[in-house]
């Protein structure tokens, strides 16, 4: 198939693991079952990424263009996508947007340009982190490990959560559904968790750092603008005007506060 390279590269063998790799695994750096999709049209960079990630025990798929990347992501459900911005045909920004809308994989974007506007746009489309070329393999691996450690902890340690009810708003963590004015609001799991984190502490201000630790994990090494971008997405989906908020209020210089009216107050007034 055009645009694809062989799917799985795995340079890891438990029976012949070196002492160095055993030490890495004991420290949680190596996650042999994690699947990473590399999307890069530059052959030298792509092959270097494949070799480096494979040598650190990751399963790696690779694509050279956006269309092939979306097909692989749908087929193999990667844990993380390393995505170049400048791709032939469909560019990385559009691939990022489609991935964000159809999956909850983490997205680490690569670019040869370091402008802030590129980073903000990538985050607005759903990216979790951004790296500017050239970068060292060690730095890239540190980002990958941090993202995947956070992902693994969230999957294994998330406590049971109760539904939260507010005026015209229901947040159901069992079904992972949000209903607003009787209509289902489609959120990604990460958007849902961000909304739930705010809603379970109504009236309390949560800082960007607290939200980063809670949703992205303490190992997250990206920029804190990712919180602002996801809040903007939530507001748009919930039709919450930031100038006259009814659900999420910005506390300038600090963070955000959930301000929706609890359902019991509404019922006392004869609502719903």
C-alpha angles and dihedrals in degrees: 000000000000116000097023132106123196109305108230129036112179121173097174131105121176093205094055101032113145121235089252093057091044088055091050091051092049089054092051094248095118120063107177095189096051113112120211125190114208115202110188130135095199104093096207094050092043094051092045091052092048092050095046096046093044091050087056092055101259124138107238133199121182140199133179099208141033099254093053090046093055091049092051092046090053093048101043106025096219121209091224136016119206101202130190114215097213105063129152114258108351106036126224094258092060091044088051092051093051093045091050091052096047106034144020098230117136116254125211111186125209124202140168088216123077101194116137091228090063091053093048092048092049092050091047089056093052108274117147100202141005134214127188120218130274099050133156121252088234092057092048092049091050090054092047093049093048093051095047095045089055091047093051094049093049092052095049104036108036108130125225109275130202126226115265120217126199136161106301090345132096122181110193114186093182094061093025088233134139121200120194121183088344095306126111112244114209111225132167114240090256092052089047093051091049092052092046092050090056096040096051088062103042114186092017122113114232117196123225089249092054091049092047091052092046100044106021097027135240090277092061110123100180127105122286092235086086088078093053091048094051091046087054090052091050092050092050093049092045092044090235111159108221090210091055104020123190098174114020122029125195116229101201116237092005117054140261141319129203108228106169115134114257114247095241091061090051091050091051088057091052097259129144 
